[in-house]
Amino acid sequence: MGATSSTCLRSSAGVPRFQVQRWQKYKAPSQPGVGAIIDTQYRGTTLLSLPTELIEMVVQEMEDDDVYSLSLLSKRLHSVALPIFISRQPGSLGFGILQLSNSPLKMLRAARVALFVQHLNHVTVNLMPKEPVLPMLKSLGRLFSRIEYVGSISFQSLAFGGSLDTKQVVKGLVPFMEALREKSCTTVLVSGIPFPSERKGGRRIEISPLTTLTTFDLHYSMLANPSIRNWIIRTFNMSPITTLSLNRVTFSADKSSFGKDLSLLTLPFLTTLSIIIWDNLQFDDFSAFLCRHRGISNLTFKCDTIINSSTPTLPKDALPLLDTLHATPRYIQHFLRPRDSLPNLRHVDLDPDFPPRMFELIEPSPTERLADVEDTLACLAPRDGIISLGFFLPLDGAANTWLTTGCHPRRGKRMDVERSLVHIKKFQLRTALGFLINAETMSLIPKWLSLFPCLQYADFNNMLGLRSFAEDELFLRAVAEACPGIQTLQLGLFSQSAADLRQGTEQ
């Protein structure tokens, strides 16, 4: 296109006048043939006309804000640029899983516009004391309102060196739970979060309860804040919960009120219950809860409260459907004290709750706890309906004396109460003390298992990865040789035939 310029001239009268002069179009000189090549090869070339691999290379060199803006221009650029933007943010998003870590607002902004996010199977929220909890929960609520389905939510606290702003969390949970309520969420996990009670006169804020949960897990948390406590109890009672776990949890500043808190819960569909609690629960309060929930088939119960002969026993008609009981030895004895109690019980997990012994720390041998184990095995002898036994055995050498001589030797010899358990067909060995493995202990276990006269199946999966494959193979062969009636052994993904293991030894 041409251009113009003006030249100022003066008339004889001194009055200025303008003369317009038209410029000519400038043509840049070119080498012979170069212009034609450029015109034919690159005419109309855009970013979208490049191969996807080249687009990715270009996008990788761009700043975050530019990458995000580019992802909004077209579907193709969206599918290329947005995953790159997301990969640069803390946390992760992909395959139906969203994990939020520190500074998650950019990740949430991308998730809200991501066309490939229409449902989330699992969401993990790490609450940090120095992070803006309220904006994060509000932003996450807006994301939920856009998508169709959220399967499970995990709240975890990483409050190292600080505490969460409870008021911000409560305010953020209001829109968060309101958006989650219609997304068919079935599982909630809360772990390591302290919500202390407020000062007197604090206003309780109503948080919409969830009504679709089937699983609720609470671990190492204090939930004394009135708004949080009220939301949890209402959610318990309004959802068809089948699985409930309360591990070192308190619902008020007064730890002794845990039994009263249990009395507020009504869970008509409950089948699996796990309660691990400090010494702040009376057994009669726990017994009353069990009597109201007769559909429980799987029960885990560990409590530091000491029981004795004066402690009320479980009513005979309680837990008629209980199939699996996991508890400390003395509580198992207490559950089985009424002769006709737990008529449907098939599997018992003996958990002496040995204290952790890591890094080769020397501690006294757990003689008293193993004596309780031996008494419990004797208690199981008349219960011929119990066909499966699990046992948390220390593998670091602490149980070697018990494996060889027992805790109640008769005339210097082991009583071998295991021989009376003729109804035990399955055995599961569980490790209890971290990573320490004693070679002598491993050599004693096959002989100890041979005391069970009718053992057919043994599971050692809890030992997986603690020793080499060759050591595991030798151990399984030793068990197969020591127990002639055993048929199947499990250590790893696939079960092995005891007969094949014996043949391998012969060869």
N, C-alpha and C positions, 0 to 999 in steps of 0.2 A: 504494500500500500504506500502511496506517495505521502509526502509531508510538505508543509507550507512554512514560510517564514515571512516576516514583515520588516521592511526597511523604512526608517523614519526620514522623510525629506522635508525641506522647508520651502515654502512658496516665496514669491517676491515680497509679499506683505508680511512675511515672518510667521505666518500661521502654519503649524506643522501639518503635514498630510502623510498618509501611509500608503506605501505601494506594496502590494502582495506579490511575493515571488514563490512559485511552486518548485519544491525540490524533486529531484529524480530518484527513483527507487534504486538502492545500492545492491549490486549483485556481487556476492563474495566469489572470488576465483576458486576454482576447484580443479583437482587433478583429473586427468582423463579417466573416465570409467568409475571413479569412486562414488559420485553422486548416484549413479544408477544402482550400484550395489546397495547403498544405504536405503534408497527408496524401496527396493524390492524385498530386502530382508527384514527391515525393522519398522516399516510403515504400519501403524496401528498396534504396536507392541505395548501391552500393559502388564501389571503384576499378575492379573488373573490368567493371562495367556501363557504364563510360565508353568513348567512342570511343578508338581507339589513339592518335590525335593528342593527345588530352587527357592520356592516361596518360603519353606521352612528355614533355609539358610539365611534369607533376607530378614525374616522375622526375628531370628535368634540374635541379630545384631541391634535390634531396636530396644528402646527403653520400655519399662513396664507400662507406663501410661499410653504410649503409642501402640503397644501391642494390644492393649485392651480396646482402644478406640478402633483399631484395625479389625478386631474380631466382630465389630458391630456393622461392618459395611456390607457383607454378603454371607450367605450360608457356607460357601466354600472357605472364605477367609475365617469365618467363625470356627469351623471344624479344625483349621490349622493353627490359628493364632491363640484361641482361648486355652487349649490344653498347655501350650507353652507358657502362657501367663500363669496358669494354675500351678504348673510345676515349679515356678520360682517362689511360690508363697510357702510359708510354714504350714505344716499339716499336710493332708492329702485328700484327694477327691478322685474316685474312680471305682468302677465295678460295683456301684451301689453303696459305697462306703464313703462317709465324710468324717474326717478327723480334724478337729480344730485345735490349734496350739496357740502360742503367743502371737499377738497382733493379727487376729483372724479376719479383720473387716474387709481387706482386699479379696481374700479367698471367698468370703460370703457374697461380696458384690459380683464376683465372677460366677458363683454358683447360681445366683438368682437369674442371670441372663443365659445360662448354659442350656441350649436346646436339648442336649443329650442327657440332662438330668430331669427325669420325670418321676422317679421314685428313688427312695433311699432305704436300703435294707438295715443299715446301721449307722448311727451318728454318735461320735464320741466328742464330748465337750470337756476340755481341760480348763478349769477355772483357776486363773492366776491372780494373786493379790494385787499386782500393779497394773493389770490390764483393765480396760474399760468393759466391765462385765455387762452393764445395762445396755449399751449400744450393741454389743455382740448378741445378746439374747433377743433384742428387738429385731435385729437384722436376720437372725436365724428364724424367728417367727414369720417374717415376711417371706423367707424362702419356703417355709412349710406351706404357707397359704397358696403358693404358686404350683406346687407339685401335688401328685395324686396320693402318695403312700409313703409312710415312714414306719419301718418295722420295729426298731428298737432305739433307745436312747441311753447313753452312759454319761453320767456326770462324775468327773474325777477332779480332785483338788491337788494342785501342785504348789501348795501354799508354804514354800520354804522361805523362812525369814520374814513372814508377814501373815496377815489374816485377811480373809475376804470381807468385803463390805456387804454385810448381810442385807442392808436396806436396798442396795443396788440389785442384789440377786432376787430379792422378793419382788421388786418392781418389774424386773425383767421377766420373771416367770409368769406374770399375769398375761401379757400378749403371747408369750411363748406357748403356754399351755392352752390358751384359747385357740391358737392356730393348730396345735397338735391334736386337739380333741377329736377332730373329724378325719384323721389320717390313719385310722385302724392300727395304731401303735399297740404292740402286744407285750413289750419288755422294757423295763426301766431298771437301770443299775445306778446306785449312788454309792460312791466309795471315797472315804477319807475327807469328808466335808463337815466341818463344825459349824452348826447354826445355833449359837447360844441364845438363851432367853433374853428378851428385851427388858429394859427397865420398866417399872410400874407406870402405867398410864400410856404405854405404847399402843398405837392403833393397829388392830389386826386387819390385814388385807386379804380379801377373798381371792383365792387362786382356783381356777376351774379344775375340778377333779377329772382324772381320766377314767373312762368307763369301759375301755376295751382291753385292759391288761390281762394277761394270763401269767406273767412272771414278774415278780418284784424282788430285787436283790439289794439289800442295804448292808454295807460293810464299813466298819471303823468310822462311824459318824455319830455326832451328837445333833439331834433334831429337835432341840428345845424351843426354837423360835415358834411363837404361836401360829403364825401364818403357814410356815412349813409343816409344822406338826399337824395342823388341822387339814391341810391339803393331803398329806400322806394317809391319815386315817380315813378320810372320806374316799380317797382313791382305793384303798384296801377294800372298803365295804361296798363300793359301787361297781367294782370290776369283777369279772369271772376269774379270779386268780386261782390257778392250780398249783403254782410253785412259789413259795415264799422263803427267803433267806434273811435272817437277822443275825449278823455276825459282829459282835462287839458293838452293839448299837444301843443308844439311850434316847428316849423320847422326851426327857425332861432333865432339869438340873439335878433333881433328886433321883439318884440311880436306883434307890430302893423301890421306886414306883413302877418298875418294869412289869411286874405282875399285874398291877392295876391297868397299865396300858394294854396289856394283852386282853384284858376283859372287855376292852372297847372294840375289839376286832371281831367281825363276823364274816367268815369266808366259807360259804357253803360248798364251793367247788374245790377246796384245797385237797390236794393229793400228796404233795411233796413239801415237807417242812424241814428247815434247818435253823436251829437256834444255838449259837455259841455265845455264851454270856459270862460276865464276871460274877462274883459272889453277891448278886443282888436280886436273886430270884428264889422265891419260896416254891418248893416242889408242889405244894397243894394248889398254888396259883397256876402253875404249868399244867398240872393234872386237870384242873377245871377247864382250861383251854382245849386240851386234848379230848375231853369228854364232849365238848360242843362241836368238835370237828371229827366225826367218826369216819369220814372218807379217806383219812390219811393212810397212804400205803407205803410211803418212804419217809423215815424220820431220822434226822441227825440231831443229836443233843449232847452238848458238852457244857458243863457248868462247874465253876469252882466251889460252889456251895457244898459243904460236907454233908453227906447223908448218913444216917445210922438206923438202928432198929426201931427208933421212935418216929422216924419219918413216915408219913402216910403213904401207903402203897397205891399204885394205880388201880382203879376199880376194874373188876374182872371183865365187865362188858365194854371197856374202853378200847378203842382202836381195833375193831373186829376185822378190818381189812389190811392191817399192817403186814407188809411183806418183807421190808428191809429195815433193819435197825442198826444205826451207826452211833456208838456212844462209848464213853469210858467204861472200863470193866465194872466198877461198883454200881454205876447206873444201869448197866445191862442186868446185873444181878437183881437190882431193885425192880426193874420192869418185869422180870420173870418170876418174882417172888410169889405172886398169886399163882397157884398151880394151873388154873384154867385161863390165864391171861394170854393175850396175843395168839389166838388159835391159828391164824393164817401166816405166822412168821416163818420165812424160808431162808433168809440170809441175815447174818450178823457180822458187823464190822467191829472188831475189837481195836479200840484206839486208846492206848494208855496215855497219850498226850505227853510224850517224852519231850523235855526241853531241848531246844536246838543245841547241837554240839558241833560247831564249825571250827575250821582252822586248827584242828587237833588240840582243842582245849581239854584239859583233864578235869573231869567231874566225877562225883561218886557214881558207882554203878546203880542203875535204877532197880534195885532189888525189890523194894516195896511195891512198885508198880507191876513188876513181873509176877510177884506173889498174887496180886489181884487178878492178873491174867490167868494164872493157874487155877485160882478159885472159880473164875468165870467159866473156864473150860469144863470144870467139874459140874457147874450149874447147868451147862448145856447138854450134859449127857442124857438126862431123861426126856429131853425135847426132841423126839425123833422126827418131828416135822421140819426141823432146821437141816437143810441139806447143803448149805453153802456157807463158808466161813472166810472172812477177810481179817488180816492181822497186820498192824503196823509194828514191824520188828526192826529194832536198831541193827544196822549192818556194820557198825564201826568197832565191834568187839565188846560192847557193853553188855550184850546178852549171852556171851559165850558160856559163862558159868551156869546160867539158867538152862541153856540148851543141853548141857552135859549132865548136870546134877539136879536141876530144878530148884524150887524154893522150899519145898517140903519133903526132903529126902526121907525115905523110910529105911532104917538100918544102913544108912550111908548110900543108898541107891535111889535113883530117880523114880518117882511114883508113876510117871508116864500116864497121866490122866488122859492123854490124847487117844489111847487105845480104847477108851470107852465111847468115843464119838464114832460109832459104827454107821451113823446116818449121814456123816459128812462126805459128800461126793465131789464137791468143788472147793478149791482153796485159792485165795488171792493174796499174794505177798505184797505188802506195801512198804516202801522205805519211809523212815521217819526222821532221819537225822542228816539231811542234806547230802553232801557229796562224799562222805567218808565211807570207804568200803574196806573191810578187814578180810584178808584171805582166809583166816581160820574160821570166821563166821560163815563164809560161803561154803567151806568144806563141811560144816556141821549141819547146815540146813537140809541137805538130802537125807541124812540119817534121821533128823527130827521129823521130816515129812513121812518117813516110812512108818512112824508110829500110828498114823491115821490108817486104820485097816482097810477102808473101802474107798480110798481116794481114787478118782477117775480123771480129774482135770485139775491142772494147776496153772495159774496165771501169774507171770512175773513181769508184766508190762511196765510196772512202776520202776523197774531197774533199767529200762531202756536208755542207752546212751551213757551209762555210768562206767561201763567197762568195754573192753574190746570185743569184737565179734567172736574171736577165737575163745576168749574166756567165757563168754556167754554160752557158746556151743559146748564146751567142756562141762559147764555147770548143768545144762539141760540133760546131757548124757548121764551125769552122775545121779540126777534125780530119777531118770528113767530106770537106771539099774537098781537104785535103792528101793523103788516102789514098784514091785512087779505088777500090781493091779492097775497102775495108772495108764491111761490110754492117750491123752492129749496134753501137750504142753504149749504154752503161749508166752513168747517173748518177742515182741515186734508185731508187724502187721499180719503175719500168717502163722497159724497154729501148726505144730509139728507133731507127727505121730511118734509116740514113745517107742513103738516097735521098730520104726526106722532108725531112731536114735540108738537103740540097743544093737541093731545090725551094724551100724556104722562103727560102734565100738569094737565089735567082733572082727571086722575087717581091718 
